[in-house]
Amino acid sequence: MDQVRLAVQSGVDHIEVASQVIEAMELNVERAEEALRIAENNYGVGLATTLDVMDAQGGLAKAKMEWVQGLYDKALACAELLWVVGEFTGAEALERFYGTRDG
């Protein structure tokens, strides 16, 4: 019984950590979008090169990729917790954490 309780607590902890990572990655995406906006504006007035814009685009792509990785990690943590408590039924179970597929 202690192993199950430990596994459940571990699952909850993983979900909380993943949620915090997602929040941080969302902030990184916002910052990368702003950096790209600034680079494009600077390029438009001759204060930046195409390389500067491309670097900012690469930074935004990386930030978005890390955000998606965070979403995946949270979905995996949710699935693992549901499996531990015996309630994993596939995609329907994940909808408890993310809402319906339609909205």
N, C-alpha and C positions, 0 to 999 in steps of 0.2 A: 504494500500500500504506500509506503514511503517513496518507492521508486516512481510510482504513478504521480504522486503529489509533486515530486521533484521535476518530473517530466512536464507536468502541466505548468508549473511555475516557470520553468525554463522556456516553454513555448510562449507564455505571456510576456516574459522578458524580451524574447526575440522580436515579438510583434511591436513592443514599445520602442525598442532600439530602432527597428526598421522604420517606424513612423517618424522618429526624430531625424533619421537620416533623410527621409523623403522631404521633410520640412527644410532641412539644410540645403538639399539639392535644389529645391524650388527657389530658394534665395539665390543660389549660385546661377540658376538659369536667368533670373531677373537681372542679376549683375552682368552676366554675359550679354544679354540682350541690350542693356544700356551701353556696354563697351562697344558693341557692334554699331549701335546708333551713333555714338560719338565718332567712331572711326569713319563711318560713312559720311557724316557731316564734315569732318575734317578733310576727307578726300575730296568732297564737293567744293571746298574752298582752297584746295591745294596745300593743305597742311599735313596730309598723310599720303602714303603710297598705296598702291593696290595690295602690296604685301601686308601692310597694316590692316587693311580690311579683311584680307584672307586669314590673317592670324586671329582676328576677332570672330570671324565665321567659324574657324576651327575650334575656338574656345567655347562658342555657343553649342556647337555640335557635341563636344565633349561633355559639357554640362548637361545637355539633354540626355545623352547616353547614360550618364551616371544617375540621373533622375529615374530613367526607365529601369535601370538595374535595381534601384531602391524599391520601386514598385514590385518588381519580380521577387526580391528578397522578402518583402512583406507578404506577398501572396503565398510564397513557399512556407513562411513561418505560420501563416494561418492554416494552411493545409496540414502541416505537421501537427499543430495543436489539435485540430479536428480529428486527425487520425489517432492521436494519443487518447483522446476522450471517447473514441469510438463513434464519432458522428460524421466522419468524412464520407460524403456521397458524391464527390466530384464537383463540377462547376456550380451546382446549386448551393453547396455549402459555402463557397467563396462569396456568393452574393450576399450572405449575411454581413460580410465585412465591407463590401464595396457597393452594395445596392444592386438594383436590377440591371440587366444588360441594356435595357432601353433607355435608362435615364441616368 
